Structures are given as structure tokens and as C-alpha cells.
Amino acid sequence: MAAIEDPKVAREGAALEESTIIPSEVPLAPVLGYRNYWYPLIEGRRVGSKPVAVRIVGEDFALFRTAKGVAALIDRCAHGGSRLSQGRILFRDAP
């Protein structure tokens, strides 16, 4: 298994620890991962008066329509753990 050496560590003459060995077969990914990008979910016209459940990049979201447009939240109630997409919207005009 080949190791990728950190140039800074190599300059200092220190050896890499066993835990820092990375297989050369690992594809390079963005430093911050794919979760930090914008993704289109669905057309806005498909979000009506009820919340819509959507899953992207391994995360569940609840899309809903407000007076100002379409909004999204993680599809999990912080208090009870239930899915927000299964609920209803009570205060559509709230800021």
C-alpha cells in the first residue's frame, strides 16, 4: 500500500504515522465534501400547500411553501424526532 506523504512533514524530517497512510486507490474528493454544494431538488411549482419530502446526499429535507416562496428544513422535528414532511403548515405568512 503506497502512502501519500505530506510535504510539510517530509521537510521537517518526521516520518508519517501508520494512521496517516492513505491508499492510492482512494479518489480525491473536495476538501469540504459534497454536502457543501447547492443542488436543485425539485421544481418550485411541485411544492404546494403540503410539505414535500426530498432526499439528497444522504440527507432528508422537507420543502414547503411560504408567503415568500419555497423553503427547506431538515426533515426531522428537533423536539419529537418526527418527520416535518408528514405535518402541516400552520403559519404560512410568518417571517
C-alpha positions, 0 to 999 in steps of 0.5 A, spaced: 500 500 500 503 506 497 502 512 502 501 519 500 506 523 504 505 530 506 510 535 504 510 539 510 512 533 514 517 530 509 521 537 510 521 537 517 524 530 517 518 526 521 516 520 518 508 519 517 504 515 522 501 508 520 494 512 521 496 517 516 497 512 510 492 513 505 491 508 499 492 510 492 486 507 490 482 512 494 479 518 489 480 525 491 474 528 493 473 536 495 476 538 501 469 540 504 465 534 501 459 534 497 454 536 502 457 543 501 454 544 494 447 547 492 443 542 488 436 543 485 431 538 488 425 539 485 421 544 481 418 550 485 411 549 482 411 541 485 411 544 492 404 546 494 400 547 500 403 540 503 410 539 505 414 535 500 419 530 502 426 530 498 432 526 499 439 528 497 446 526 499 444 522 504 440 527 507 432 528 508 429 535 507 422 537 507 420 543 502 414 547 503 411 553 501 411 560 504 408 567 503 415 568 500 416 562 496 419 555 497 423 553 503 427 547 506 428 544 513 431 538 515 426 533 515 426 531 522 422 535 528 428 537 533 423 536 539 419 529 537 424 526 532 418 526 527 418 527 520 416 535 518 414 532 511 408 528 514 405 535 518 402 541 516 403 548 515 400 552 520 403 559 519 404 560 512 405 568 512 410 568 518 417 571 517 
